[in-house]
Amino acid sequence: MSFVVDQEVLANAIPATVRDLCRRMHEAGFGVWCVGGAIRDVILAQLHGLRGTTYGDWDIASTATPEQVIGLFRRVIPSGIRHGTVTVLLSDQAVEVTTLRGDRGYSDGRRPDHVVFVDNISRDLARRDFTINAIAYEPIGDRLVDPFGGIDDIEARCLRAVGDPLERFSEDGLRVLRAARFAATLEVQIESKTKAAIRPSLNSYRRVSAERIRDEWAKALRAPQPSRAFRIMQDHGMLEISAPELAQTHDCPQKRHRHYDVWEHTLLTVDRVAPHSLELRLAALLHDVGKPAVRAIDPNIGDYTFHNHEILGAQIADDILRRLRFANDLREVVVALVRHHIVVYDTDWSDAAVRRWLNRLGSALVSNILELATAGVDVITKGDDTDSQLRNLAELEQRVRSVLEANQAFTLKDLAITGKLLMEELDLAPGPVVGQVLRTLLDDVLEAPALNVRERLLDRARALLKSLASTGEDPHPP
């Protein structure tokens, strides 16, 4: 390979506080190296000519024991002291410092049963997952340590396990999922022997906690093309373990997309939506998860929309997100997006119909719904129907924007009166009648926004109460 790392660039990328930590440890007589993802990312940025890049956490490997590190710095958290790790709190960040170590036995498929401290950085790097993560930089001596060819693999965009991939994957079951995630986030290809070791290592993967899988999914979904990660998960059996309902979309046919199944449509949709929104990317991933279940109920289903698949899909999406321990507020948004992802818009819709659609979804949801619907349109076999769908969605988006910019009422809180005011002005007691009147008033305003004036609404409310009284319903219960 021809690429040579500019070590001056590497040195300047290290934050000043981290460099100061390394200097203090060196002056105390300890060997100290920067290791891990930050080193890899600096080299990647340099290789691709990227400027202004920000890097993740800076991790330190050292010959100092945890007790010696605690003696050197004022604020230290014993975050993983059993495995040789403490966290030093600096003025602007927290830095993990881990004693050089060799690991023995991984009976839980995650953490070593025994840790042996060593004094050789290469032996420490040998326990890491992939060669691109097994590079160390000694800032004091300005020296790169790359015993497994990680720099060459970075240049070749190759993801290769350190040593025997079966051994590396058995040590921590999450590593097979990290391989899939790195394939997407770093846009690398998994080396053949490393890839071949994934499926034989799934027993270790089965022991990985839901929280760790959730975090890897979230990172993969922020990649430029999340499909790269999820295709690997599907092809090598990980998805069948973590989300079998999603795996079942593979080979599930649909008439609308004649050239690819529900799974391929899902991957295309995920890649098309905005990477900045985890909720939207998750919704894209799960939006058609109900289709295999609907087909299982009726194998001869002929309607390409899979009638009510969005209702069943929302329930399944909720199950998957709960199982993977996603936060409740995020889960609720994703489930709502899956539930309402089908947009059946007709250019004959009245303005009132647009407002009623907004009322049903809410302004917080509608922009994501429109983006999800647009991303899901079949643009691979582009034709007249596809063009029409995209034009209709663009038109609906413009009409929604007009409603929002005009501050037209489409929810109860947008009404010019409140329940409290209604009770005060019309001498009403709290009860269901108040809500019934407000909902009727909103229905009127959705049809005719000009009615949203305090006095006009009060007059309309008085008429409604008279109508209720004439039917024998008492609007003023004791």
Order of alpha helices (4+ residues) and beta strands (2+ residues): alpha-alpha-beta-alpha-beta-alpha-beta-beta-beta-beta-beta-alpha-beta-beta-alpha-beta-alpha-alpha-beta-alpha-alpha-alpha-alpha-alpha-alpha-alpha-alpha-alpha-alpha-alpha-alpha-alpha-alpha-alpha-alpha-alpha
